[in-house]
Amino acid sequence: MKGTINIKRQILLPILGASIFFTTASFQNDFFEIAKQIEIFTEMYKQLNMNYVDETNPADLMDNAIEGMLSELDPYTKYWTEQEVEKSIINRRGAYTGIGAVVSTRDDKVIIVEPWKDHPADVAGLKAGDEIIEIDGIKLAEYKENAGDLLKGSADTEISIVYKRQGKEKSAKVKRQAVEVNAVPFYEMATPEIGYVVLSKFNEKASRETKAAIVALKEKGATKIILDLRGNPGGLLSEAVAVSNLFIKKDKLITSTQSVVEQYNKTYLTKRPAYDPDIPVAVLINGRSASASEIVSGSIQDYDRGVVIGARSFGKGLVQRPKPLSYGTQVKITISRYYTPSGRCIQALDYWNRDEDGNAVRTKKEDYNVFKTVNSGRTVYDGGGVQPDIELASAAYSPITTALLKDNAIFDYATEYYYNHQVADMDSFRFTDTDFNDFVNWVERKGFDFNTETESAFAKAFKTAEKEELDDDINSSYKAMQEAINNAKKKDMKDKKAHDFSLFIL
């Protein structure tokens, strides 16, 4: 009986939600179509749950339906569970209660990526590369939920952890504490005149911490500032405006947003006098600098306020806003596109006009549009991220390096290298050619399965050949091609050493 009530509740919710949709202006023209589709969906949902040959799980069916619907849109429009809503709040506020470490969930393990100095994980002796396999008696291999959530809890509560370090099992007790996540994890004098600030995320503390870092550096003698946004994935749009405002004068346009929903068409101006409108600024970006990072670097560039250095940024010109749903869940919806002061939209991928395989189309260089900077009229372009004023080959990751990073090969090798090469004096440390060749052989020996786009295309073609029963005829050629690609990848790693891997060696 209880299950029937739950099913009825889930059937009724979309119908009740429709009443909200109908009050929104942008839906008025589609009033009948929305009502029709909701009625069809709820009837089908009911029939499936009542009549399918095997027992169904209503929640799983609904989750799959939601995922299928959102898969046709851009990847930033997402459904958030209660736990994911809580995680987004933590990311925005920059504070939570836990062990004070960056962790990565891989299969049935939680990997310590970075224990923060003097925080619980560090105090307990945990190090980067440690594989947590058990938390408070719960074996992660048997745990079906997000294992990383087990590390969070009330302040001053203690958890028992079993972990592996270089194949050996160890245990530790860790007392959770309130943890502040710094938007600016590092700042220091790079030279007697140049201050260097790393801004890693745009949470609610980003502009405040960036200003505090610059103030401290100026007190040490800094007359120039490097703002490092490499790898910064973005965050709060309001904080991007506030960070730009540190260097750009009051009442200047930083970004504008445009949408089919009129209420989302807005302009964002600087609200305060600039902290320092004259100090020379260099902004560092790369292919993983996105969203709010691109708003800051784009505004600095468009006002000729500083120089942008590195590699073309990611190209995310879309703005999301979370909308509350029932039972503490949310949907994060792409509501608009944003534009830099010169009028550029730097969105790189077109999710609304896909290729024959359903993949988003990347804007081609020949299709970039020309814009002019606000102050000096310099030529800048839209369409594919922020293009630096000074491009550095070493700042752009090649596909092979991106694949190795994605599969954690570089992190895992660095962890193993650390334990096999204890260095007493880091100033004398050198990563030699012999070490690099060992890395290349290690990747091959470990069998890391990182696929290039070329491999994926050949694999897809071979699957088609199997369906058409042509695989026997081309099998030997396909294997020869795979071997050739593997050799090419190995060669490509060596070719990219001078550029890509210098970032990690340094």
C-alpha positions as CSV (number, residue, x, y, z in Angstrom):
1,M,0.0,0.0,0.0
2,K,2.8,2.4,0.9
3,G,4.5,1.7,-2.5
4,T,1.3,2.5,-4.3
5,I,1.0,5.8,-2.4
6,N,4.6,6.7,-3.3
7,I,3.9,5.9,-7.0
8,K,0.7,8.1,-6.9
9,R,2.7,10.9,-5.3
10,Q,5.4,10.8,-8.0
11,I,2.6,10.7,-10.7
12,L,0.9,13.7,-9.2
13,L,4.0,15.9,-8.7
14,P,4.6,16.6,-12.4
15,I,0.9,17.5,-12.7
16,L,1.0,19.9,-9.7
17,G,4.3,21.3,-11.1
18,A,2.5,22.1,-14.3
19,S,0.5,24.8,-12.6
20,I,3.7,26.6,-11.8
21,F,4.9,26.3,-15.4
22,F,1.6,27.8,-16.7
23,T,2.2,31.1,-14.7
24,T,5.6,31.6,-16.4
25,A,5.4,34.0,-19.4
26,S,7.8,32.0,-21.6
27,F,5.5,29.0,-21.4
28,Q,2.2,30.7,-22.2
29,N,2.5,30.1,-25.9
30,D,3.1,26.4,-25.3
31,F,0.3,26.0,-22.8
32,F,-1.5,23.2,-24.6
33,E,1.6,21.4,-25.7
34,I,3.1,21.3,-22.2
35,A,-0.2,20.0,-20.7
36,K,-0.5,17.4,-23.4
37,Q,3.1,16.1,-22.9
38,I,2.8,16.0,-19.1
39,E,-0.5,14.0,-19.4
40,I,1.1,11.5,-21.8
41,F,4.2,11.1,-19.6
42,T,2.3,10.6,-16.4
43,E,-0.1,8.1,-18.0
44,M,2.8,6.1,-19.4
45,Y,4.7,6.3,-16.1
46,K,1.7,4.9,-14.3
47,Q,1.1,2.1,-16.8
48,L,4.8,1.0,-16.7
49,N,4.8,0.8,-12.9
50,M,1.5,-1.0,-12.7
51,N,1.9,-3.5,-15.6
52,Y,5.6,-4.2,-16.5
53,V,6.5,-7.9,-16.5
54,D,9.1,-7.4,-13.8
55,E,9.0,-5.3,-10.7
56,T,10.1,-1.7,-11.4
57,N,11.7,0.9,-9.3
58,P,9.7,4.1,-9.7
59,A,12.6,6.3,-8.5
60,D,15.0,4.8,-11.0
61,L,12.6,5.1,-13.8
62,M,12.1,8.8,-13.0
63,D,15.8,9.4,-12.7
64,N,16.4,7.8,-16.1
65,A,13.6,9.8,-17.6
66,I,15.1,13.0,-16.2
67,E,18.6,12.1,-17.5
68,G,17.3,11.3,-20.9
69,M,15.5,14.7,-21.1
70,L,18.5,16.7,-20.0
71,S,20.9,14.8,-22.3
72,E,19.5,16.6,-25.3
73,L,20.5,20.0,-23.8
74,D,23.8,21.3,-22.7
75,P,25.9,19.5,-20.1
76,Y,25.5,22.3,-17.5
77,T,21.8,21.9,-17.2
78,K,21.6,19.2,-14.4
79,Y,19.3,17.6,-11.9
80,W,20.6,17.8,-8.3
81,T,19.7,15.4,-5.6
82,E,19.6,16.7,-2.0
83,Q,23.3,15.6,-1.5
84,E,24.3,17.5,-4.7
85,V,22.4,20.6,-3.5
86,E,24.4,20.5,-0.3
87,K,27.6,20.1,-2.2
88,S,26.9,23.1,-4.4
89,I,26.2,25.2,-1.2
90,I,29.6,24.1,0.2
91,N,31.3,25.1,-3.1
92,R,29.6,28.5,-3.1
93,R,30.2,29.4,0.5
94,G,33.7,27.9,0.7
95,A,33.1,26.1,4.1
96,Y,32.2,22.7,5.3
97,T,32.8,20.1,8.0
98,G,35.1,17.3,7.0
99,I,38.7,16.0,7.0
100,G,40.3,19.0,5.0
101,A,41.4,17.3,1.8
102,V,40.7,17.2,-1.8
103,V,39.6,13.6,-2.7
104,S,38.8,11.8,-5.9
105,T,36.3,8.9,-6.1
106,R,37.4,6.2,-8.4
107,D,35.4,3.0,-8.7
108,D,35.3,1.5,-5.2
109,K,38.0,3.7,-3.7
110,V,38.5,7.3,-2.5
111,I,41.9,8.7,-3.4
112,I,43.5,11.5,-1.3
113,V,44.5,14.1,-3.9
114,E,45.6,16.9,-1.7
115,P,45.6,17.0,2.1
116,W,45.6,20.6,3.3
117,K,48.3,21.5,5.7
118,D,47.4,21.4,9.4
119,H,43.9,20.1,8.7
120,P,42.6,16.8,10.0
121,A,43.8,14.6,7.1
122,D,47.3,16.1,7.3
123,V,47.4,15.8,11.1
124,A,46.4,12.2,10.9
125,G,49.3,11.5,8.5
126,L,47.3,11.0,5.2
127,K,49.2,11.9,2.0
128,A,48.4,12.4,-1.6
129,G,47.9,9.1,-3.4
130,D,46.5,7.2,-0.3
131,E,43.6,5.0,-1.3
132,I,40.9,4.9,1.3
133,I,39.2,1.5,1.3
134,E,37.2,1.5,4.5
135,I,35.5,4.2,6.6
136,D,34.0,3.4,10.0
137,G,33.9,-0.3,9.1
138,I,32.1,0.3,5.8
139,K,34.0,-1.3,3.0
140,L,33.9,1.1,0.1
141,A,34.0,-1.8,-2.4
142,E,30.5,-2.7,-1.2
143,Y,29.2,0.8,-0.7
144,K,26.8,1.9,-3.5
145,E,26.4,5.6,-2.7
146,N,29.0,8.4,-3.0
147,A,31.7,7.2,-0.6
148,G,33.2,10.6,-0.3
149,D,30.1,11.7,1.7
150,L,31.2,9.3,4.5
151,L,34.1,11.7,5.2
152,K,31.8,14.5,6.1
153,G,29.9,14.9,9.4
154,S,29.6,17.0,12.5
155,A,32.6,18.9,13.9
156,D,34.8,17.0,16.4
157,T,33.4,13.6,15.5
158,E,36.0,10.9,14.9
159,I,36.1,8.4,12.0
160,S,38.3,5.3,11.6
161,I,39.9,5.0,8.1
162,V,41.7,2.1,6.5
163,Y,43.8,3.0,3.5
164,K,46.4,1.6,1.2
165,R,49.8,3.3,0.6
166,Q,51.9,1.8,-2.0
167,G,50.1,-1.6,-1.6
168,K,50.4,-1.7,2.2
169,E,47.3,-1.3,4.4
170,K,47.4,1.3,7.1
171,S,44.8,2.7,9.5
172,A,44.2,6.2,11.0
173,K,41.7,8.0,13.1
174,V,40.6,11.4,11.8
175,K,38.6,14.0,13.8
176,R,36.4,16.1,11.5
177,Q,36.7,19.9,11.8
178,A,35.1,23.0,10.2
179,V,37.1,23.6,7.0
180,E,37.5,26.8,5.1
181,V,38.0,26.4,1.4
182,N,40.2,29.2,0.2
183,A,39.5,30.8,-3.1
184,V,43.1,32.1,-3.0
185,P,45.2,29.1,-1.9
186,F,48.5,30.9,-2.5
187,Y,50.1,34.3,-3.0
188,E,53.7,35.5,-2.8
189,M,56.2,37.8,-4.3
190,A,57.5,36.4,-7.6
191,T,60.2,39.1,-7.8
192,P,61.0,42.2,-5.7
193,E,58.4,44.1,-7.7
194,I,55.9,41.5,-9.0
195,G,53.2,40.0,-6.7
196,Y,51.7,36.6,-7.7
197,V,48.2,35.6,-6.8
198,V,46.5,32.2,-7.5
199,L,42.7,32.4,-7.7
200,S,41.5,28.8,-7.9
201,K,37.7,29.3,-7.7
202,F,35.0,31.9,-7.6
203,N,33.1,31.2,-4.4
204,E,31.7,33.8,-2.1
205,K,35.1,34.7,-0.7
206,A,36.9,35.2,-4.1
207,S,37.0,38.9,-4.4
208,R,37.6,39.5,-0.7
209,E,40.6,37.0,-0.6
210,T,42.0,38.4,-3.9
211,K,41.9,41.9,-2.6
212,A,43.5,40.9,0.7
213,A,46.3,39.1,-1.2
214,I,47.0,42.1,-3.3
215,V,47.0,44.4,-0.3
216,A,49.5,42.2,1.5
217,L,51.7,42.0,-1.6
218,K,51.7,45.7,-2.2
219,E,52.9,46.1,1.5
220,K,55.8,43.9,0.5
221,G,56.7,46.2,-2.4
222,A,54.7,44.8,-5.3
223,T,54.1,47.3,-8.1
224,K,52.8,44.8,-10.6
225,I,50.4,41.9,-10.2
226,I,50.1,38.4,-11.8
227,L,46.6,36.9,-11.4
228,D,46.8,33.2,-12.1
229,L,43.4,31.8,-13.3
230,R,44.8,28.7,-14.9
231,G,42.6,25.7,-14.1
232,N,40.0,27.9,-12.5
233,P,36.6,26.4,-13.5
234,G,34.6,29.4,-12.5
235,G,31.8,29.9,-10.0
236,L,29.7,32.9,-9.0
237,L,29.1,35.5,-11.7
238,S,28.8,38.2,-9.0
239,E,32.3,37.4,-7.7
240,A,33.7,37.6,-11.2
241,V,32.4,41.1,-11.5
242,A,33.8,42.0,-8.0
243,V,37.2,40.6,-8.9
244,S,37.3,42.6,-12.1
245,N,36.2,45.7,-10.1
246,L,39.5,45.5,-8.2
247,F,41.2,46.8,-11.3
248,I,38.4,48.4,-13.4
249,K,36.7,51.7,-12.4
250,K,33.2,52.1,-11.0
251,D,30.1,51.9,-13.3
252,K,31.9,50.0,-16.1
253,L,30.2,47.1,-17.9
254,I,31.8,43.8,-17.1
255,T,29.3,41.4,-18.6
256,S,25.8,41.3,-20.0
257,T,23.5,38.3,-20.2
258,Q,21.0,37.5,-23.0
259,S,18.1,35.0,-23.0
260,V,14.8,34.3,-24.5
261,V,13.4,34.9,-21.0
262,E,13.3,38.7,-20.7
263,Q,13.9,38.7,-16.9
264,Y,17.4,37.1,-17.5
265,N,18.5,39.9,-19.8
266,K,20.8,41.9,-17.5
267,T,23.9,44.1,-17.4
268,Y,26.5,43.8,-14.7
269,L,28.4,46.9,-13.9
270,T,31.2,47.5,-11.4
271,K,29.7,48.9,-8.2
272,R,32.7,50.4,-6.3
273,P,35.8,52.5,-7.1
274,A,38.6,50.2,-8.3
275,Y,41.0,49.1,-5.5
276,D,43.9,50.0,-7.8
277,P,42.9,51.2,-11.3
278,D,46.5,51.7,-12.4
279,I,48.6,48.8,-11.2
280,P,49.9,46.7,-14.2
281,V,48.1,43.4,-14.3
282,A,48.9,40.1,-16.1
283,V,46.2,37.4,-16.2
284,L,47.3,33.8,-16.7
285,I,44.8,31.5,-18.4
286,N,44.7,28.1,-20.1
287,G,42.3,25.6,-21.6
288,R,40.8,24.8,-18.2
289,S,40.0,28.4,-17.3
290,A,36.3,28.7,-17.7
291,S,33.1,30.7,-17.0
292,A,33.8,33.3,-14.3
293,S,37.6,33.1,-15.2
294,E,36.7,34.1,-18.7
295,I,34.5,37.0,-17.5
296,V,37.5,38.4,-15.6
297,S,40.1,37.8,-18.3
298,G,37.7,39.0,-21.0
299,S,36.9,42.2,-19.2
300,I,40.6,42.9,-18.4
301,Q,41.3,42.4,-22.1
302,D,38.4,44.4,-23.5
303,Y,39.2,47.4,-21.4
304,D,43.0,47.1,-22.2
305,R,43.4,47.0,-18.5
306,G,46.1,44.4,-18.5
307,V,47.7,41.6,-20.6
308,V,46.3,38.1,-20.9
309,I,48.9,35.4,-21.2
310,G,48.8,31.6,-21.8
311,A,46.5,29.5,-23.9
312,R,43.0,30.0,-25.2
313,S,40.5,29.5,-22.4
314,F,37.8,26.8,-22.2
315,G,35.0,28.7,-23.9
316,K,32.0,28.5,-21.6
317,G,29.8,31.4,-22.3
318,L,26.7,30.1,-20.6
319,V,25.1,31.1,-17.3
320,Q,23.3,28.7,-15.0
321,R,20.9,29.2,-12.1
322,P,19.5,26.6,-9.7
323,K,15.7,26.3,-9.4
324,P,14.2,24.5,-6.4
325,L,12.2,21.4,-6.8
326,S,10.4,19.1,-4.3
327,Y,12.0,17.2,-1.5
328,G,15.1,19.4,-1.3
329,T,16.2,18.7,-4.9
330,Q,17.0,21.3,-7.6
331,V,17.5,21.7,-11.3
332,K,20.4,23.8,-12.4
333,I,19.3,25.4,-15.7
334,T,21.2,27.3,-18.3
335,I,19.3,30.5,-18.4
336,S,21.4,32.8,-20.6
337,R,24.6,33.5,-22.5
338,Y,27.0,36.1,-21.3
339,Y,28.9,38.6,-23.3
340,T,32.1,40.5,-22.6
341,P,32.2,44.4,-22.6
342,S,33.1,44.4,-26.3
343,G,30.1,42.2,-27.1
344,R,31.8,38.9,-27.4
345,C,30.2,35.6,-26.6
346,I,33.1,33.2,-26.1
347,Q,31.0,30.0,-26.0
348,A,33.0,27.4,-27.9
349,L,30.6,24.5,-28.3
350,D,27.2,24.7,-30.0
351,Y,24.9,22.3,-28.1
352,W,21.8,23.3,-30.1
353,N,23.2,22.3,-33.6
354,R,24.9,18.9,-33.2
355,D,26.7,16.8,-35.8
356,E,25.4,13.5,-37.2
357,D,26.7,11.6,-34.1
358,G,24.9,13.9,-31.7
359,N,28.0,15.7,-30.6
360,A,28.1,19.5,-30.0
361,V,29.8,21.3,-32.8
362,R,32.9,23.4,-32.0
363,T,33.0,26.9,-33.5
364,K,35.6,26.9,-36.2
365,K,38.3,29.5,-36.3
366,E,37.2,30.8,-39.6
367,D,33.8,31.5,-38.1
368,Y,35.0,33.7,-35.3
369,N,33.6,37.2,-35.4
370,V,35.8,40.4,-35.0
371,F,35.2,42.8,-32.1
372,K,37.1,45.8,-30.9
373,T,38.4,46.5,-27.3
374,V,36.6,49.3,-25.6
375,N,39.5,51.7,-25.0
376,S,42.1,51.2,-27.8
377,G,40.1,49.5,-30.4
378,R,42.3,46.4,-30.6
379,T,40.9,43.4,-32.5
380,V,39.6,40.5,-30.4
381,Y,37.5,37.5,-31.4
382,D,34.6,35.5,-30.0
383,G,33.6,31.9,-30.5
384,G,36.2,29.8,-28.8
385,G,37.2,31.1,-25.4
386,V,39.4,34.1,-24.6
387,Q,42.4,34.2,-26.9
388,P,45.4,35.5,-24.9
389,D,47.3,38.6,-26.0
390,I,50.5,36.6,-25.6
391,E,50.1,32.9,-26.4
392,L,52.5,30.4,-24.9
393,A,52.9,27.0,-26.5
394,S,53.7,25.5,-23.0
395,A,50.4,26.7,-21.7
396,A,48.3,24.6,-24.0
397,Y,47.8,20.9,-23.2
398,S,48.0,18.5,-26.1
399,P,45.3,15.9,-26.5
400,I,47.7,13.2,-25.2
401,T,48.4,15.2,-22.1
402,T,44.7,15.9,-21.5
403,A,44.0,12.1,-21.8
404,L,46.8,11.3,-19.3
405,L,45.4,13.8,-16.9
406,K,41.9,12.6,-17.3
407,D,43.0,9.0,-16.5
408,N,45.1,10.1,-13.5
409,A,48.3,8.6,-15.1
410,I,50.4,11.7,-14.2
411,F,49.1,11.8,-10.6
412,D,49.6,8.1,-10.0
413,Y,53.1,8.2,-11.4
414,A,54.0,11.2,-9.4
415,T,52.8,9.4,-6.3
416,E,54.9,6.4,-7.0
417,Y,57.9,8.6,-7.9
418,Y,57.6,10.4,-4.6
419,Y,58.0,7.2,-2.6
420,N,60.8,5.9,-4.8
421,H,62.8,9.1,-4.9
422,Q,62.9,10.8,-1.5
423,V,64.5,14.2,-1.9
424,A,66.0,16.0,1.0
425,D,66.5,19.3,-0.7
426,M,63.8,20.4,-3.2
427,D,66.0,23.2,-4.5
428,S,68.4,20.6,-6.0
429,F,65.6,18.4,-7.4
430,R,65.7,17.7,-11.1
431,F,63.3,15.6,-13.2
432,T,65.8,14.0,-15.7
433,D,65.5,12.6,-19.2
434,T,65.9,9.2,-17.6
435,D,63.0,9.9,-15.3
436,F,60.8,11.0,-18.2
437,N,61.6,7.9,-20.2
438,D,60.7,5.8,-17.2
439,F,57.4,7.6,-17.1
440,V,56.7,6.7,-20.7
441,N,57.5,3.1,-20.1
442,W,55.5,3.1,-16.9
443,V,52.4,4.3,-18.7
444,E,52.8,1.5,-21.3
445,R,53.5,-1.1,-18.6
446,K,50.5,-0.1,-16.5
447,G,48.2,-0.3,-19.5
448,F,46.5,3.0,-19.1
449,D,43.6,3.0,-21.5
450,F,43.5,6.6,-22.7
451,N,41.8,6.9,-26.0
452,T,42.4,9.6,-28.6
453,E,39.7,10.8,-30.9
454,T,41.3,8.9,-33.7
455,E,41.0,5.6,-31.7
456,S,37.4,6.3,-30.8
457,A,36.6,6.9,-34.5
458,F,38.3,3.7,-35.6
459,A,36.6,1.7,-32.8
460,K,33.2,3.1,-33.9
461,A,33.9,2.1,-37.5
462,F,35.0,-1.4,-36.4
463,K,31.7,-1.9,-34.4
464,T,29.8,-0.9,-37.5
465,A,31.9,-3.5,-39.5
466,E,31.0,-6.2,-36.9
467,K,27.3,-5.4,-37.4
468,E,27.7,-5.7,-41.1
469,E,29.7,-8.9,-40.7
470,L,32.8,-7.4,-42.3
471,D,35.0,-7.7,-39.2
472,D,36.7,-10.9,-40.3
473,D,38.0,-9.2,-43.5
474,I,39.4,-6.1,-41.7
475,N,40.4,-7.6,-38.3
476,S,44.1,-7.8,-39.1
477,S,44.2,-4.3,-40.6
478,Y,42.3,-3.0,-37.5
479,K,44.9,-4.6,-35.1
480,A,47.7,-3.2,-37.2
481,M,46.1,0.2,-37.0
482,Q,45.7,0.0,-33.2
483,E,49.4,-0.9,-32.8
484,A,50.4,2.0,-35.0
485,I,48.2,4.4,-33.0
486,N,49.8,3.1,-29.7
487,N,53.3,3.7,-31.1
488,A,52.2,7.1,-32.2
489,K,50.9,8.0,-28.7
490,K,54.2,6.9,-27.2
491,K,56.0,9.1,-29.7
492,D,53.6,11.9,-29.1
493,M,54.3,11.8,-25.3
494,K,58.0,12.2,-26.0
495,D,57.4,15.0,-28.5
496,K,55.3,16.9,-26.0
497,K,57.9,16.7,-23.2
498,A,59.4,20.1,-23.8
499,H,56.0,21.8,-23.6
500,D,53.3,19.9,-21.7
501,F,55.4,18.1,-19.2
502,S,57.5,21.1,-18.3
503,L,54.5,22.3,-16.4
504,F,54.6,19.3,-14.1
505,I,58.4,19.0,-13.9
506,L,58.5,22.6,-12.7
